[in-house]
Amino acid sequence: MNVLIDVNIWIDVALRPDSYPDSKSALIAMQRKNYTLGFPLSGYTTVYYLLKQYLKKNKAMEFLRLLKQRGIKFEGFGDSEMSIAQTLTLQQENPITDHEDACIVATAMTHKYDWIVTRDKKDFKKDALPKGLKVHTPRQVLNHF
């Protein structure tokens, strides 16, 4: 199972694990099941910036290195021109109004992810997703196991 993790989940785990315990628990559960977890590069600089502001630069770098050591796949758009066009189409022709969310869906489509895990499931309208791509909250992931 290939799962793309939304930026809000990575921020939860790094900065607010006590406020969002399901985020951390869902990541751990998926890793134990040998799911392939992905980090959308469209949010990499945002996560780094926030971690650097709240944890300082060395802790931000340590967190990102730890993700890489644990086998998290950092996924970009692939063919950038095609994926950018895909993102714009997702926003124009579908009810995905948030540009960052459209980038995440385009990344999931490009790299053939099965799931997106996010706290903001309402932003990913089912009829805007390609066939086979599911969106779950951390709680739904935990209930799945």
Secondary structure by P-SEA (a helix, b strand, c coil): cbbbbcaaaaaaacccccccaaaaaaaaaaaaaccbbbbcccaaaaaaaaaaacccaaaaaaaaaaaaaaccccccccaaaaaaaaaaaaaaccccccaaaaaaaaaaaaacccbbbcccccccccccccccbbbbcaaaaaaac
